[in-house]
Amino acid sequence: MKRVLLFVIVNILVVASLSFLMSLLGIGRFVLSAGLQYTPLLFFCFLWGMIGSLISLVLSKIIAKWMMGIQIVTLAGPHKNLVETVHRLSRRAGLMEMPEVGIYQDSILNAFATGPTRNHTLIAVSSGLLATMEDHEIEGVIAHEVAHIANGDMITMALIQGVVNAFVMFFSRIVAFAIIRSMRDEQDREEGNAGAGPLIQMILVFILDAIFGLLALPIVAWFSRYREFRADRFGAKLVGSVKMISALEALTKAYPQFVEDIDSDSQSRSAYFRSIQISSKVSVMRLFSTHPPLEERISTLKRLK
C-alpha cells in the first residue's frame, strides 16, 4: 500500500503544483476565455497529466527515502541475509540491476518496492516485519516486491495515473467553463458587473481538479488490486506458493493484534484498517483499497497451488 499511496500523494502534489503554475503563467486560460475547443483541450490535459505522473515516478524513490526515513543496508552490514535474499530473487526474476535494500522503523508489518525504472529501484522493509516474521515468510514478502519490479508495475501505474490525470484535468476544465459562462451570462444581465475574474477561474479549476481526482481514485485502486494478484502469482513462481501463502497468513494473524493495541474503540480500529488498506469489509471503502483482501489473495494462491 505504501508504494501506491506514496506515488498517489506525490502525483497529487505535482499535478496541483503544475495546475497552479499554469494558472499563474496564464497557460491554458484560453480554454475559459474564448470558446471551448475539445481537441486542443484534451491534448493540453494529456500532455500535462502525463508530465505530472512521470515527474512523480522519477521522484518516487527519493521521496520514499525522505518520507519514510529509510536506511539503506548492504551486504557488509548486519542485515546481510536480507540483502542476499533480495539479490537472489532479483536474479531469479531476470533483473539486470539489483534493487537497493532499505529498512525503516515502523511496528506495522509492511514492505514496498518503488523506483522510476527496473534498473533503479528500492525495496524497503519495516522493522516490525523483520522482527515478527519467520525467514520463509520474509522471503515470500520479498518475492512479491521483486515481482512488482519485474512486472514493471511502477511504470504501468504511472502511465495509468497519467491517463487518469488527463481526464481529471479535461473534465474539470469543461465543468469550470460551463460554470464560468453561466456566471457571466447571469452577471451580464446586471448592469456594471464585469463577470468572473481570472482568480475565480483559477480557484474553481483547482477545486474541481481535487474533486474529480478523488472520484477517479477507485480507477487507480482497481488497477493496483489487479497488479497485486499478478505480483502474488509471480512471487509464487519465484519461491513457491507455500511461502507466499505463509507470508499472507502471517499478516492475517498480526494485524488484529496491532488493531487491539491502538484502541479498543471499534471506530478507531475500522479507521486503522482503512489506513493500511489491508482489507475492508465495507463495499464502498473497498473501491478505494489499493490491495485486495488478504483472504482473497490467499484463496487465489491456494487455487494456483
C-alpha positions as CSV (number, residue, x, y, z in Angstrom):
1,M,0.0,0.0,0.0
2,K,2.8,2.5,0.9
3,R,4.2,2.3,-2.6
4,V,0.9,3.2,-4.3
5,L,0.0,5.7,-1.6
6,L,3.3,7.5,-1.8
7,F,3.0,7.7,-5.6
8,V,-0.5,9.0,-5.4
9,I,0.3,11.6,-2.8
10,V,3.4,12.8,-4.8
11,N,1.3,12.8,-8.0
12,I,-1.4,14.9,-6.5
13,L,1.1,17.4,-5.2
14,V,2.9,17.6,-8.5
15,V,-0.3,17.9,-10.6
16,A,-1.6,20.6,-8.2
17,S,1.7,22.5,-8.4
18,L,1.6,22.3,-12.2
19,S,-2.0,23.5,-12.3
20,F,-1.1,26.4,-10.0
21,L,1.9,27.3,-12.1
22,M,-0.1,27.1,-15.3
23,S,-2.7,29.4,-13.8
24,L,-0.1,31.9,-12.7
25,L,1.5,31.9,-16.2
26,G,-1.8,32.1,-18.0
27,I,-1.2,28.8,-19.8
28,G,-4.5,27.3,-20.9
29,R,-6.5,30.3,-19.8
30,F,-7.8,30.5,-23.4
31,V,-9.9,27.5,-22.6
32,L,-12.0,29.5,-20.2
33,S,-12.0,32.8,-22.1
34,A,-12.7,32.3,-25.8
35,G,-14.6,29.2,-26.7
36,L,-14.3,25.6,-25.6
37,Q,-12.3,23.5,-28.2
38,Y,-12.3,19.9,-27.1
39,T,-9.3,18.6,-29.2
40,P,-6.8,21.2,-28.1
41,L,-8.0,20.9,-24.5
42,L,-7.7,17.1,-24.5
43,F,-4.2,17.3,-25.9
44,F,-3.3,20.0,-23.4
45,C,-4.6,18.0,-20.5
46,F,-3.0,14.7,-21.7
47,L,0.4,16.4,-22.0
48,W,0.4,18.0,-18.6
49,G,-1.3,14.9,-16.9
50,M,1.5,12.6,-18.2
51,I,4.2,15.1,-17.3
52,G,2.8,15.2,-13.7
53,S,2.7,11.4,-13.5
54,L,6.2,11.0,-14.9
55,I,7.7,13.6,-12.5
56,S,6.0,11.7,-9.6
57,L,7.6,8.4,-10.9
58,V,11.1,9.9,-11.2
59,L,10.8,11.4,-7.6
60,S,9.2,8.3,-6.1
61,K,12.4,6.7,-4.7
62,I,13.8,9.9,-3.4
63,I,10.5,10.9,-1.8
64,A,10.1,7.4,-0.2
65,K,13.6,7.6,1.4
66,W,12.8,11.1,2.7
67,M,9.3,10.5,4.0
68,M,9.9,7.0,5.5
69,G,13.3,7.7,6.9
70,I,14.7,4.6,5.1
71,Q,18.2,3.4,6.0
72,I,20.0,1.7,3.1
73,V,21.6,-1.7,4.1
74,T,24.3,-3.6,2.3
75,L,26.0,-7.0,2.2
76,A,28.6,-5.7,4.6
77,G,26.1,-4.8,7.4
78,P,24.1,-6.7,10.0
79,H,21.2,-7.3,7.5
80,K,23.3,-9.3,5.1
81,N,20.8,-12.1,4.9
82,L,18.0,-9.7,3.8
83,V,20.2,-8.2,1.1
84,E,21.2,-11.6,-0.1
85,T,17.6,-12.7,-0.3
86,V,16.7,-9.6,-2.4
87,H,19.6,-10.1,-4.8
88,R,19.0,-13.9,-5.2
89,L,15.3,-13.4,-6.0
90,S,16.0,-10.4,-8.3
91,R,18.4,-12.5,-10.3
92,R,15.9,-15.3,-10.4
93,A,13.3,-12.8,-11.8
94,G,15.7,-11.7,-14.5
95,L,16.6,-8.3,-13.2
96,M,19.9,-6.9,-14.6
97,E,20.5,-4.4,-11.8
98,M,20.0,-5.2,-8.1
99,P,17.5,-3.1,-6.2
100,E,18.6,-1.0,-3.3
101,V,17.5,-2.5,0.1
102,G,16.3,-0.4,2.9
103,I,14.8,-0.6,6.4
104,Y,12.5,1.9,8.1
105,Q,11.3,2.0,11.7
106,D,7.7,1.0,11.9
107,S,5.9,-1.5,14.0
108,I,3.5,-2.3,11.1
109,L,4.3,-5.3,9.1
110,N,5.0,-3.9,5.7
111,A,7.3,-3.8,2.7
112,F,7.2,-2.0,-0.6
113,A,9.1,-1.5,-3.9
114,T,9.5,1.8,-5.7
115,G,11.6,3.4,-8.4
116,P,11.4,5.0,-11.8
117,T,12.7,2.0,-13.8
118,R,13.5,-1.7,-13.4
119,N,17.2,-0.8,-13.1
120,H,16.7,2.0,-10.5
121,T,14.5,0.6,-7.7
122,L,14.3,0.3,-3.9
123,I,12.8,-2.5,-1.8
124,A,12.1,-1.2,1.7
125,V,11.1,-3.4,4.7
126,S,9.7,-2.3,8.0
127,S,11.5,-3.2,11.2
128,G,8.2,-4.7,12.5
129,L,8.1,-7.1,9.7
130,L,11.7,-8.2,10.2
131,A,11.1,-8.7,14.0
132,T,7.9,-10.6,13.6
133,M,8.0,-12.8,10.5
134,E,10.0,-16.0,10.0
135,D,12.7,-16.2,7.4
136,H,10.5,-18.2,4.9
137,E,7.7,-15.6,5.4
138,I,10.0,-12.7,4.8
139,E,11.2,-14.5,1.6
140,G,7.6,-14.6,0.4
141,V,7.2,-10.9,1.0
142,I,10.4,-10.1,-0.8
143,A,9.3,-12.3,-3.7
144,H,6.1,-10.3,-4.0
145,E,8.0,-6.9,-4.1
146,V,10.6,-8.3,-6.6
147,A,7.6,-9.3,-8.7
148,H,6.3,-5.8,-8.8
149,I,9.7,-4.6,-10.2
150,A,10.0,-7.4,-12.7
151,N,6.4,-6.8,-13.9
152,G,7.1,-3.1,-14.3
153,D,4.3,-2.2,-12.1
154,M,5.7,1.2,-11.1
155,I,5.9,2.3,-14.7
156,T,2.5,0.8,-15.6
157,M,0.8,2.6,-12.7
158,A,2.5,5.8,-13.7
159,L,1.0,5.6,-17.2
160,I,-2.4,4.7,-15.8
161,Q,-2.2,7.6,-13.4
162,G,-1.1,9.9,-16.3
163,V,-4.2,9.0,-18.3
164,V,-6.4,9.5,-15.2
165,N,-4.8,12.9,-14.6
166,A,-5.5,13.9,-18.2
167,F,-9.2,13.1,-17.9
168,V,-9.4,14.7,-14.5
169,M,-8.0,17.9,-15.9
170,F,-10.1,17.7,-19.0
171,F,-13.5,17.3,-17.3
172,S,-12.6,19.8,-14.5
173,R,-11.9,22.5,-17.2
174,I,-15.1,21.7,-19.1
175,V,-17.2,22.0,-16.0
176,A,-15.3,25.1,-15.0
177,F,-16.0,26.6,-18.4
178,A,-19.7,25.9,-18.1
179,I,-19.9,27.4,-14.6
180,I,-17.9,30.5,-15.6
181,R,-20.1,31.0,-18.7
182,S,-23.2,30.6,-16.6
183,M,-21.9,33.2,-14.1
184,R,-21.0,35.6,-16.9
185,D,-24.4,35.2,-18.6
186,E,-26.2,36.0,-15.3
187,Q,-23.8,38.8,-14.4
188,D,-24.1,40.4,-17.8
189,R,-27.8,40.9,-17.1
190,E,-26.8,43.0,-14.1
191,E,-25.6,46.4,-15.1
192,G,-21.9,47.3,-14.2
193,N,-20.8,43.8,-13.3
194,A,-17.7,42.7,-15.0
195,G,-18.2,39.0,-14.5
196,A,-16.0,36.2,-13.1
197,G,-12.3,37.2,-13.0
198,P,-9.2,35.1,-13.5
199,L,-8.7,34.5,-9.8
200,I,-12.2,32.9,-9.5
201,Q,-11.5,30.8,-12.6
202,M,-8.2,29.6,-11.1
203,I,-9.8,28.7,-7.8
204,L,-12.7,26.9,-9.5
205,V,-10.4,24.8,-11.7
206,F,-8.2,24.0,-8.6
207,I,-11.3,22.8,-6.6
208,L,-12.7,20.7,-9.5
209,D,-9.3,19.1,-10.1
210,A,-9.3,17.9,-6.4
211,I,-12.9,16.7,-6.6
212,F,-12.5,14.8,-9.9
213,G,-9.2,13.5,-8.7
214,L,-10.8,11.9,-5.6
215,L,-13.6,10.5,-7.8
216,A,-11.0,8.9,-10.1
217,L,-9.2,7.2,-7.2
218,P,-11.2,3.9,-7.5
219,I,-10.0,3.5,-11.1
220,V,-6.4,3.6,-10.0
221,A,-7.1,1.4,-7.0
222,W,-8.7,-1.2,-9.2
223,F,-5.6,-1.4,-11.4
224,S,-3.5,-1.6,-8.3
225,R,-5.5,-4.6,-6.9
226,Y,-5.2,-6.3,-10.2
227,R,-1.4,-5.8,-10.2
228,E,-1.3,-7.2,-6.6
229,F,-2.8,-10.5,-7.8
230,R,-0.2,-10.6,-10.6
231,A,2.6,-10.0,-8.2
232,D,1.4,-12.8,-5.9
233,R,1.4,-15.2,-8.9
234,F,4.9,-14.1,-10.0
235,G,6.2,-14.3,-6.4
236,A,4.8,-17.9,-6.2
237,K,6.9,-18.8,-9.2
238,L,10.0,-17.4,-7.5
239,V,9.7,-19.0,-4.1
240,G,6.7,-21.4,-4.3
241,S,3.0,-20.9,-3.3
242,V,3.7,-22.2,0.2
243,K,6.0,-19.4,1.2
244,M,3.7,-16.8,-0.4
245,I,0.7,-18.2,1.5
246,S,2.6,-18.3,4.7
247,A,3.6,-14.7,4.4
248,L,0.0,-13.6,3.8
249,E,-1.3,-15.8,6.7
250,A,1.3,-14.2,8.9
251,L,-0.3,-10.8,8.1
252,T,-3.8,-12.0,8.9
253,K,-2.5,-13.1,12.3
254,A,-0.5,-10.0,13.0
255,Y,-2.9,-7.2,12.1
256,P,-5.7,-8.0,14.6
257,Q,-3.0,-7.7,17.3
258,F,-1.9,-4.3,16.1
259,V,-5.5,-3.1,15.9
260,E,-6.2,-4.1,19.5
261,D,-3.1,-2.3,20.6
262,I,-4.1,1.1,19.2
263,D,-7.5,1.5,20.7
264,S,-10.4,-0.6,21.9
265,D,-12.9,1.6,20.2
266,S,-14.3,-0.1,17.1
267,Q,-14.5,3.1,15.1
268,S,-10.7,3.6,15.6
269,R,-10.0,0.1,14.6
270,S,-12.0,0.5,11.4
271,A,-10.2,3.7,10.6
272,Y,-6.9,2.0,11.2
273,F,-7.7,-0.9,8.9
274,R,-8.7,1.6,6.2
275,S,-5.5,3.5,6.6
276,I,-3.3,0.4,6.0
277,Q,-5.6,-0.8,3.2
278,I,-5.1,-4.4,4.1
279,S,-8.8,-5.3,4.0
280,S,-12.1,-3.6,4.0
281,K,-15.5,-5.3,4.5
282,V,-17.3,-2.1,3.6
283,S,-18.1,-2.3,-0.2
284,V,-17.7,1.5,-0.7
285,M,-14.3,1.5,1.1
286,R,-13.1,-1.5,-1.0
287,L,-13.4,0.7,-4.1
288,F,-10.6,2.9,-2.7
289,S,-8.4,0.0,-1.4
290,T,-5.1,-0.5,-3.3
291,H,-4.8,-4.1,-2.1
292,P,-7.3,-7.0,-2.3
293,P,-8.5,-8.5,1.0
294,L,-5.9,-10.9,2.3
295,E,-8.3,-13.8,2.3
296,E,-8.9,-13.4,-1.4
297,R,-5.2,-13.4,-2.1
298,I,-4.7,-16.5,-0.1
299,S,-7.5,-18.4,-1.7
300,T,-6.3,-17.4,-5.1
301,L,-2.8,-18.7,-4.3
302,K,-4.3,-21.9,-2.9
303,R,-6.1,-22.5,-6.2
304,L,-2.9,-22.0,-8.1
305,K,-1.1,-24.4,-5.8
